[in-house]
Amino acid sequence: MKISFLGAARTVTGSCYVVDCELARFAIDCGLHQGNRAIELRNWDENNIYLPESLDFILLTHAHIDHSGLLPRFVAQGFGGPVYATAPTKDLLGIMLEDSARIQETEAKWRSTKKLRAGDPPVEPLYTVEEAQQALAQLQIQEYNQTFEPKPGIRVVYRDAGHILGSAFIEVWIKESGQEQKLVFSGDLGRPNQLLVPNPQTVETADFLFLESTYGGRNHKNETQSRDELAQAVDYSYRRGEKVIIPAFAVERTQELLYSFYLLRQEGRLPADMPVYVDSPLAIKATEIFRRHWDYYDHKTKELVKQGENPLDLPNLRFTLTTDESRAINTSSKPAVVIAGSGMANAGRIKHHLRHNIWKPGASIVFVGFQAVGTPGRRIVEGARSVRLLGDELSVKARIFTIGGFSGHAGQTQILDWLSHFRNPNLQVYLVHGEHSGQKVLAELIREKFDLTVHIPDYLDEYLLEKDGRFELTVRPTLAAPRIDWEYLLEETSTKLTQVQDRVSYLKQMGQTNQVEIRGDILDINAKFTSILSELLFEQKQHNHQE
């Protein structure tokens, strides 16, 4: 039996693991790769990495796009089998995959316009709305704690992972050559004592565990004080007449924030005249799905609902669906709370709200989730003095709050606590869905605390899974980490600049209109270099500080 790590290997997006055994070839998750340009190119599968047409079925852990977002592309490339997921996951995917497809189509149309102007062929979207709808038709609902066989000889059970509504970790038993082996895929493990969702279930036996490590290098800061910190942000900006801007993921994080504001209002810590805007059509639809699936809530929240209370509602709650309604938030001079996506501040309406508020000393920017390397959110929480958004370099003057207690992921100690329930001393642990620096810290702690074998797979690594050992085979190393020839690249850039400088006399003889256009192009290039230099200086400062 072989497993291939086709995503979320030493990174936190693109979760996808493909198992090849005698009985079937199947995938656990098929997430979208997100981050820098090189990472996102992995979505296009130009080197037949996924081979979707040969997959018999897919097991989805939950609805987040970094675990599900490539499903329409798999279908477009020939995958025709069933996709198993819980009922809330199925409903959430109904809005999330179509939303993702519209983004893909819009971006392709925009890029095609630029290509056609230059005489180049148009750009195709990663997938279309029609392909997303086709993928949704292949979803099959699977309930928690029920054993099923997607193929004879392969048994599967979904358990509640406590991450978002409907999230699961998956137990898989595979019978091969007369011997049965058990694999456990953690998906994204939830943080205990979250609002809305139950605590993660536990499991005691496995031969191989594929364990998420998003926060493997650290615990959440001030976890028990999260609501107090949120109240501080509200008070800080309300007294100064400014806004509280919260980048938040549409699914789970937004709903937990609404629950928190519900509690703050009960405690008298949310001003009655301070509106709370949910400025995300996707988050608005997701909230309705959360309300509909209240039977998946934790016990305490179920009791509230039975008593007629709605913890996802507020008298001053405002849902803004249209772009005009979104713009109107920033034309108002009154204080407000604005919850908008994306959660890492790298896309969506949140970029506009940050552009209008991040330079204001009285505003608050509240981060309530993981910020991946390379995103604007990561730069801001690490102390950047300026950040580039929508073409502008903006000074960071707002007060920055980083509230770890709202994370949907287990922290380091919580991961270790969950792992402590396993009773098999020969368990082999594979750390996935985490940055390599944090994974190395977690791996050492697991070895010291439990005396277990721990591996940290890289992108495109393959492993033969055997109870008494393993054989590692790393494939396509040049694709996993393509070499960048910086000397050649910078020399080419310098050469082109010299060629332009040599032709300045001709440039001055051109018409005024042409000169203004070229001047604008060069200013854009200079702005790009300023942004790159700012990031390099920031990273150098961080590196020197760590040393």
C-alpha positions in Angstrom: 0.0 0.0 0.0 1.3 3.4 -1.0 0.4 6.9 0.0 1.3 10.1 -2.0 1.4 13.5 -0.4 0.0 15.8 -3.1 -0.7 18.8 -0.9 -0.5 20.2 2.6 3.0 18.8 2.9 5.2 21.3 4.8 2.5 23.9 4.0 -1.1 24.5 5.1 -3.1 24.5 1.9 -3.9 22.0 -0.8 -4.7 19.1 1.4 -4.7 15.9 -0.6 -3.4 12.4 0.1 -3.9 9.6 -2.4 -3.8 5.9 -1.2 -3.0 3.1 -3.7 -3.8 -0.4 -2.5 -4.8 -3.7 -4.0 -8.5 -2.9 -3.7 -8.7 0.8 -4.9 -7.1 4.1 -5.5 -8.7 6.9 -3.5 -8.1 10.4 -2.1 -8.6 11.9 1.3 -9.4 15.6 0.5 -8.6 17.5 -2.7 -7.9 21.0 -1.5 -7.0 24.2 -3.4 -3.4 25.3 -3.2 -3.3 28.9 -1.9 -0.4 31.3 -1.3 2.3 32.6 -3.7 2.3 32.2 -7.4 4.5 29.1 -7.4 2.3 27.3 -4.9 -0.9 28.2 -6.8 0.5 26.7 -10.0 0.2 23.3 -8.4 -3.6 23.5 -8.9 -3.2 23.1 -12.6 -1.7 19.6 -12.4 0.3 20.0 -15.5 2.4 16.9 -14.8 -0.4 14.3 -14.2 0.1 14.3 -10.5 -3.4 13.6 -9.3 -4.7 11.3 -12.1 -8.3 12.0 -11.1 -9.8 9.6 -13.7 -8.2 6.7 -11.9 -9.6 7.5 -8.4 -12.4 5.2 -7.2 -13.8 7.6 -4.5 -12.9 10.6 -2.4 -13.3 11.1 1.4 -13.7 14.7 2.4 -12.9 15.8 6.0 -14.7 19.1 5.8 -15.8 22.0 3.6 -12.9 24.5 3.8 -11.6 25.2 0.3 -8.0 24.2 1.2 -9.5 20.7 1.7 -12.2 20.6 -1.0 -11.5 23.3 -3.6 -10.1 21.1 -6.4 -13.1 18.8 -6.5 -14.6 20.5 -9.6 -11.3 20.2 -11.4 -11.0 16.5 -10.5 -14.5 16.0 -12.0 -13.6 18.0 -15.1 -10.5 15.8 -15.6 -12.5 12.5 -15.4 -13.3 11.7 -11.8 -16.7 10.1 -11.8 -16.8 8.3 -8.4 -18.7 9.1 -5.2 -17.5 11.8 -2.8 -18.3 11.1 0.9 -19.0 13.9 3.3 -21.2 14.8 6.3 -24.5 16.6 5.8 -23.3 20.1 6.9 -20.2 19.6 4.7 -22.4 18.8 1.7 -24.6 21.9 2.2 -21.6 24.2 2.8 -19.9 22.9 -0.3 -23.1 23.8 -2.2 -22.2 27.5 -1.7 -18.4 27.3 -1.4 -17.6 25.4 -4.6 -19.9 27.6 -6.7 -18.4 30.7 -5.1 -14.9 29.4 -5.8 -15.9 28.6 -9.4 -17.2 32.2 -10.0 -13.9 33.6 -8.7 -12.0 31.3 -11.1 -14.2 32.4 -14.0 -13.9 36.1 -13.1 -10.1 36.0 -12.7 -9.7 34.1 -16.0 -11.9 36.7 -17.8 -9.8 39.5 -16.4 -6.5 37.9 -17.3 -7.9 37.0 -20.8 -8.7 40.6 -21.5 -5.1 41.5 -20.8 -3.8 38.6 -22.9 -6.1 39.4 -25.9 -4.9 43.0 -25.9 -1.3 41.7 -26.2 -2.3 39.3 -29.0 -2.0 36.2 -26.8 -4.6 33.4 -26.5 -7.2 33.8 -23.7 -6.9 32.1 -20.2 -9.1 29.2 -19.2 -10.5 29.1 -15.7 -9.3 26.4 -13.3 -12.9 25.2 -13.4 -16.4 26.6 -14.1 -19.6 26.9 -12.2 -21.1 24.1 -14.3 -18.2 21.8 -13.3 -18.7 22.8 -9.7 -22.4 21.8 -9.9 -21.5 18.5 -11.5 -19.1 17.8 -8.6 -21.8 18.6 -6.1 -24.0 16.0 -7.7 -21.4 13.3 -6.8 -21.6 14.0 -3.0 -23.0 11.3 -0.8 -23.9 12.0 2.8 -22.1 10.0 5.5 -23.1 10.4 9.2 -20.7 10.3 12.2 -19.8 7.0 13.8 -21.4 4.8 11.1 -19.2 2.2 9.4 -19.5 2.0 5.6 -17.6 0.3 2.7 -16.8 2.5 -0.3 -15.2 -0.6 -1.8 -15.3 -4.2 -0.6 -12.4 -4.7 1.9 -12.2 -1.0 2.8 -14.0 0.1 5.9 -14.5 3.8 6.8 -15.8 5.7 9.9 -16.2 9.4 10.2 -15.7 11.0 13.6 -16.4 14.5 14.8 -13.1 16.6 14.5 -14.6 19.6 16.3 -13.1 22.0 13.8 -16.1 23.4 12.0 -19.7 22.2 11.7 -19.6 18.8 10.0 -15.8 18.4 10.1 -14.4 14.9 10.5 -11.3 12.9 11.1 -11.5 9.6 9.2 -10.6 6.1 10.3 -9.8 3.7 7.4 -9.3 0.0 7.6 -7.7 -1.6 4.5 -7.4 -5.4 4.0 -4.5 -6.3 1.8 -2.7 -9.7 1.2 -4.7 -11.1 4.1 -3.6 -8.4 6.6 -5.6 -5.5 7.7 -4.0 -2.1 8.4 -5.6 1.0 9.9 -5.0 4.5 8.8 -6.3 7.6 10.6 -6.5 11.0 8.9 -7.0 13.8 11.4 -8.2 16.4 8.9 -8.2 19.7 10.8 -8.5 19.1 14.5 -10.6 21.5 16.4 -9.7 23.5 19.5 -11.5 22.1 22.6 -14.2 24.3 24.2 -15.0 26.3 21.1 -18.4 27.9 20.7 -21.0 26.1 18.6 -19.2 22.8 17.8 -18.5 19.8 20.1 -15.0 18.9 21.3 -13.1 16.5 19.0 -13.8 12.9 19.5 -10.8 10.6 20.2 -9.4 7.4 18.9 -7.2 4.8 20.5 -5.8 2.5 17.7 -4.1 3.0 14.4 -1.1 1.7 12.5 -0.6 5.0 10.7 -1.7 8.5 11.7 -1.7 11.5 9.4 -1.8 14.4 11.9 -2.4 18.1 11.2 0.2 20.4 12.6 -1.0 23.9 11.8 -0.1 25.1 15.3 2.5 22.4 16.0 5.1 25.0 16.9 3.1 26.9 19.5 0.0 27.2 21.7 -2.7 29.8 21.2 -2.0 33.0 23.1 -4.4 34.2 25.8 -6.9 31.6 24.8 -9.1 32.1 27.9 -9.2 35.9 27.4 -10.4 36.0 23.8 -13.7 37.5 24.4 -12.1 40.1 26.7 -9.7 41.1 24.0 -12.5 41.4 21.5 -14.3 43.7 23.9 -11.1 45.7 24.3 -10.9 46.2 20.5 -14.6 47.3 20.4 -14.1 49.7 23.3 -10.8 51.1 21.8 -12.3 52.0 18.4 -15.8 53.0 19.7 -14.4 55.6 22.0 -12.3 57.0 19.1 -15.2 56.9 16.6 -13.5 54.4 14.3 -14.1 50.9 13.0 -13.1 47.4 14.1 -12.0 45.4 11.0 -12.0 41.6 11.4 -10.6 39.5 8.5 -12.5 36.2 9.0 -13.1 33.0 7.1 -16.7 32.7 5.9 -17.2 29.3 7.5 -17.0 28.7 11.2 -14.9 31.8 12.2 -17.6 34.3 11.2 -20.2 32.2 13.1 -18.1 31.9 16.2 -17.5 35.7 16.1 -21.3 36.3 15.9 -21.8 34.0 18.9 -19.1 36.0 20.8 -20.8 39.3 20.0 -24.1 37.8 21.2 -22.4 37.0 24.5 -20.8 40.5 24.7 -24.2 42.1 24.2 -25.6 40.0 27.0 -22.7 41.1 29.2 -23.3 44.8 28.3 -19.9 45.1 26.5 -21.2 45.7 22.9 -22.6 49.3 22.5 -26.2 49.2 21.3 -25.6 51.9 18.6 -22.5 50.1 17.1 -23.6 48.0 14.2 -21.9 44.6 13.4 -21.6 44.1 9.6 -21.1 40.7 8.0 -19.8 41.9 4.7 -19.5 38.6 2.9 -22.2 37.0 0.7 -20.6 33.6 1.3 -20.5 34.1 5.1 -24.2 35.1 5.1 -25.2 32.0 3.3 -22.9 29.9 5.5 -24.6 31.3 8.6 -28.0 30.2 7.3 -26.6 26.7 6.9 -25.2 26.8 10.4 -28.7 27.8 11.7 -30.3 25.0 9.7 -28.0 22.3 11.1 -28.3 23.2 14.8 -28.5 19.5 15.6 -24.7 19.4 15.0 -24.0 22.1 17.7 -22.5 21.3 21.0 -24.9 20.4 23.9 -24.8 23.9 25.5 -25.7 25.7 22.2 -28.4 23.1 21.4 -30.1 23.9 24.7 -30.0 27.7 23.8 -31.8 27.0 20.5 -34.4 24.8 22.3 -35.1 27.7 24.6 -35.8 30.0 21.6 -32.5 31.8 21.6 -30.5 32.4 18.5 -26.8 32.8 19.3 -26.1 33.8 15.7 -28.3 36.9 15.8 -28.1 40.4 17.2 -30.4 43.4 17.1 -27.7 45.5 15.5 -26.5 42.8 13.0 -26.3 43.9 9.4 -25.8 41.6 6.4 -24.4 43.3 3.3 -24.8 41.3 0.2 -24.1 43.9 -2.6 -20.9 45.8 -3.4 -22.8 49.1 -3.0 -23.8 48.1 0.5 -20.2 47.2 1.2 -18.9 50.5 0.0 -21.4 52.4 2.1 -19.8 51.0 5.3 -16.7 53.0 4.6 -18.5 56.2 3.6 -20.0 56.2 7.1 -18.0 58.1 9.7 -19.6 56.2 12.6 -17.9 53.4 14.6 -18.8 49.8 13.5 -17.6 46.3 13.6 -16.9 44.9 10.1 -16.4 41.1 9.6 -15.3 40.3 6.0 -13.3 37.8 4.1 -10.8 36.6 3.3 -9.4 35.4 6.7 -5.8 36.1 5.6 -6.5 39.5 4.1 -5.3 38.3 0.7 -8.6 38.5 -1.3 -12.2 39.7 -1.1 -13.8 42.7 0.4 -11.6 42.8 3.5 -8.8 44.4 1.4 -11.0 47.4 0.7 -11.9 47.8 4.4 -8.2 47.6 5.4 -7.3 50.1 2.7 -9.8 52.6 4.3 -8.9 51.9 7.9 -5.5 50.5 8.5 -3.8 53.9 8.4 -6.2 55.4 11.1 -4.7 55.4 14.6 -8.2 54.9 16.2 -9.1 51.8 14.2 -8.6 48.2 15.3 -7.6 45.3 13.1 -8.5 42.0 14.8 -6.9 38.8 13.5 -8.7 35.7 14.7 -7.1 32.9 12.6 -4.0 31.5 11.2 -2.0 33.7 8.8 0.0 31.9 6.2 3.5 32.9 5.1 3.3 35.4 2.2 -0.1 36.8 3.0 -0.8 40.4 4.0 -2.3 39.2 7.2 1.0 37.5 8.2 3.0 40.6 7.5 0.7 42.8 9.6 0.6 40.4 12.6 4.4 40.2 12.5 4.7 44.0 12.9 5.1 45.4 9.4 5.1 49.2 9.4 3.4 49.3 6.0 1.6 46.9 3.7 0.7 47.0 0.1 -3.1 46.7 -0.7 -4.9 47.3 -3.9 -1.9 49.1 -5.4 -1.3 51.4 -2.5 1.5 51.2 0.1 -0.4 51.9 3.4 1.1 52.9 6.8 0.0 50.6 9.6 -1.3 52.9 12.3 -4.4 51.0 13.5 -4.1 49.0 16.7 -3.5 45.3 15.9 -5.1 42.5 17.9 -4.1 38.9 17.4 -6.6 36.7 19.3 -5.5 33.1 19.3 -8.5 31.8 21.2 -10.8 32.0 18.1 -8.7 29.6 16.1 -10.6 26.6 14.8 -7.3 24.6 15.1 -5.9 22.8 18.1 -2.8 24.4 19.6 0.4 22.5 20.2 -0.6 21.1 23.7 -4.1 20.3 22.5 -2.7 18.2 19.5 -0.5 16.4 22.0 -3.4 15.8 24.3 -5.5 14.3 21.4 -2.5 12.1 20.4 -2.2 10.8 24.0 -5.3 8.7 23.5 -3.6 6.3 21.1 -2.5 3.1 22.7 -0.4 1.5 19.9 3.4 1.9 20.7 4.2 1.1 17.1 2.1 3.9 15.7 3.8 5.8 12.9 3.0 9.5 12.8 3.1 11.6 9.6 2.9 15.3 10.2 0.9 17.2 7.5 -0.9 20.5 7.1 1.7 22.7 8.8 4.7 24.9 8.2 8.0 23.0 8.4 9.5 25.0 11.2 6.5 24.2 13.5 6.4 20.6 12.4 10.0 20.0 13.5 9.2 21.4 16.9 6.1 19.1 17.2 7.9 16.1 15.9 10.6 16.4 18.6 7.9 16.7 21.3 6.1 13.6 20.1 9.3 11.6 20.0 10.2 12.7 23.6 6.7 12.4 25.1 5.4 9.2 23.3 8.6 7.6 21.9 6.8 7.3 18.5 8.3 7.3 15.0 7.5 10.7 13.3 7.9 11.6 9.7 7.5 15.0 7.9 6.6 14.3 4.3 7.4 16.9 1.6 5.3 17.8 -1.4 5.0 14.8 -3.8 6.7 12.3 -1.4 5.5 8.7 -1.6 5.6 6.2 1.2 5.0 2.4 1.2 3.1 1.7 4.4 4.1 -1.4 6.2 3.4 -2.3 9.8 7.0 -3.2 10.5 8.6 -0.4 8.7 8.4 1.9 5.7 10.2 2.7 2.5 10.4 6.3 1.4 10.5 7.3 -2.2 10.7 11.0 -3.1 9.4 11.7 -6.6 9.7 14.8 -8.9 12.0 16.7 -6.6 12.4 19.5 -9.2 8.7 20.0 -9.2 8.4 19.9 -5.4 11.1 22.7 -5.0 12.0 24.2 -8.4 15.3 26.0 -8.4 15.2 29.8 -8.9 18.2 31.2 -10.6 18.3 34.6 -8.9 21.6 35.7 -10.4 20.3 35.2 -14.0 16.9 36.7 -13.2 18.4 39.9 -11.6 21.0 40.2 -14.4 18.2 40.1 -17.0 16.3 42.8 -15.1 19.4 45.0 -14.9 20.1 44.5 -18.6 16.6 45.6 -19.5 16.9 48.7 -17.3 20.2 49.6 -19.0 18.6 49.3 -22.4 15.8 51.7 -21.4 18.4 54.1 -20.0 20.3 54.0 -23.3 17.2 55.1 -25.1 16.1 58.0 -22.9 16.9 60.5 -25.7 14.5 58.7 -28.0 11.9 58.6 -25.3 12.0 62.3 -24.8 11.3 62.8 -28.5 8.0 60.8 -28.3 4.6 62.4 -28.0 3.4 63.6 -24.6 0.7 61.0 -24.4 3.2 58.1 -25.1 5.7 59.6 -22.6 3.0 59.8 -19.8 1.9 56.2 -20.5 5.5 54.9 -20.3 6.2 57.0 -17.2 3.1 55.4 -15.6 4.5 51.9 -16.4 7.9 52.7 -14.9 6.2 54.1 -11.8 4.3 50.8 -11.4 7.6 48.9 -11.7 9.2 51.1 -9.1 6.3 50.6 -6.8 6.7 46.8 -7.2 10.4 47.1 -6.4 9.6 49.2 -3.3 7.2 46.6 -2.1 9.7 43.8 -2.7 12.5 45.7 -0.9 10.2 46.5 2.0 9.4 42.8 2.4 13.0 41.8 2.2 14.0 44.4 4.8 11.2 43.2 7.0 12.2 39.5 6.7 15.9 40.4 7.3 14.9 42.3 10.4 12.9 39.3 11.6 15.8 36.9 10.9 18.3 39.1 12.8 15.9 39.4 15.7 15.6 35.6 15.9 19.3 35.2 15.9 
